[in-house]
Amino acid sequence: VEYYDLPWIRRIVRQAEADDYRWSSLILGIVESTPFQMRKAREQ
């Protein structure tokens, strides 16, 4: 997690809070976020 991820993290937490912090809300928020969808695989 980097400093530039913080706005997305706050958004995900707010959405999860509205859904009583269900795991499904957290996971859905993460996988639907732009940073998650735009990430690149690390080269090894």
Residue, then its C-alpha position, 0 to 999 in steps of 0.5 A: v500500500e502506497y500513499y497514493d492508495l489512501p483515497w481509494i482505501r478511504r472510499i472502500v472503508r466508507q462503503a464497507e461502513a455503510d454495509d456494516y463492515r461486511w467482508s463481502s463489501l470490503i472485498l468487492g470494494i477492493v476488486e472494483s477499485t481502479p488501482f486493483q484493476m490497473r495493477k501490473a504483475r511484478e516481474q521476477 
